[in-house]
Amino acid sequence: MKKFILTFILLCLFFSCKKEKKVVVEEPVKIEKPKPVIAYGFNLDNYKVINDTIKNGESFGVIMDRHHVMYPKINEIATKIKDTFDVRRIRSGKAYTILASKDSLDQAQVFIYKHNKVEATVIDFKDSIISAYKHRKKIKTVEKEIAGKIYSNLSITMDSLQLKPTLTNTVADIYAWTLDFYRLQKGDTFKLIFEEKFINDTTFVGYGEVKAAIFTHGGEDLYAYKFVADSIKKIPEYYDQDGNMLRRAFLKSPIKFQYRISSRYNLRRRIKLYGNRVRAHKGTDFAARYGTEIMSTANGTVIESARRGGNGNYVKIKHNGTYTTQYLHMKRRNVRVGDYVKQGDIIGWVGMTGNTSGPHVCYRFWKNGRQVDPFREKLPSAEPLDPKIKPTYLEYIKPLKRQLDSIKLPQPEPLSFKEKETLATH
């Protein structure tokens, strides 16, 4: 009887444990396949990808030969795509990508010539049909705002804000007719609404348009708004808050902005070079670095381009029946007699030819055949905004003005101990 009871208890325990035991079934781990890498319309996983830069003396043929493409095939490629892309025009220093076969031959099948970070020419010769076409990467445009305060000059201030020289040049172009950058004062301020362009949200590829700007100089607010007034020509211009075009018939200076006026128009100036005698100076001297570009201040035709006496290398431009300008002491001239030049075209470079003690351009200005001081003349403006368009323009700039006015200026630099002492004594 005792044996029976013990056996019964053991059997109950056995079946109880077996019942409670859980069977764990492991699910198979799902391994996700990596997404294919697509670039320039190709699945790069299917090729051996070779990135390189064109070296001095290298040609398309040399590069193809190195990547196992025979010369009959190279000639066929060059001939078939010549109307789309001339392989003779590839330049050293340019990046390129080759997509080669993934076999023992490693033979090039696609050549991608990169003009810049955004544009490339793709030459596809992997099949019997050879083709060449342009490829442009997608660009994301982001609107930015910036404010700055002048402590030295525009270039140094923009650089301190981590802005590239191309944007500095654009700002200088916008205000070239209305602002003398030599006369910027410490404490002058500016605000900009502009665009930056990116590839894949990270790679910066340049600036877009400057939509609006304000320069506060000597207490005066100089607004600039980009606006297309002519719906047919669709050429944008910059206008102020009242609808007046910023562009004028003449630029303020033949040098963009990195200059100083070393000598002004002065009919009673004494010159050391001539024994400190009074000798009229009928020009304005813009001192700048040797080799700085010199611009034509207005549209016109070159009537003189020569090297002569104290003038050194010089260019003279007739703009119309009223105005003529001349540019002296050039290192080298960039135009010939009879050339038509546009405002802002490079006509030469700052030098020291002729009678001069330092690198500069002497800028001379004639009105009706008589030399005058351009800074004292009321020079003609460009075409004004059409009165019919003006209400549309004024409505268009309202939100831009609010946006500009709301941009906060940088905080003033902390006073030095000496400046604090000076203030405390007053």
Secondary structure, 3 states (H helix, E strand, C coil): CHHHHHHHHHHHHHHHHHHHCCCCCCCCCCCCCCCCCEECCEEHHHCEEEEEECCCCCCHHHHHHHCCCCHHHHHHHHHHCCCCCCHHHCCCCCEEEEEECCCCCCCEEEEEEECCCCEEEEEECCCCCCEEEEEECCCEEEEEEEEEECCCCHHHHHHHCCCCHHHHHHHHHHCCCCCCHHHCCCCCEEEEEEEEEEECCCEEEEEEEEEEEEEEECCEEEEEEEECCCCCCCCCEEECCCCCECCECCCCCCCCCCCEEEECCECCCEEHHHCCEECCECEEEEECCCCCEEECCCCEEEEEEEEEHHHEEEEEEECCCCEEEEEEEEEEECCCCCCEECCCCEEEEEECCCCCCCCEEEEEEEECCEECCHHHCCCCECCCCCCCCHHHHHHHHHHHHHHHHHCCCCCCCCCCHHHHHHHHCC
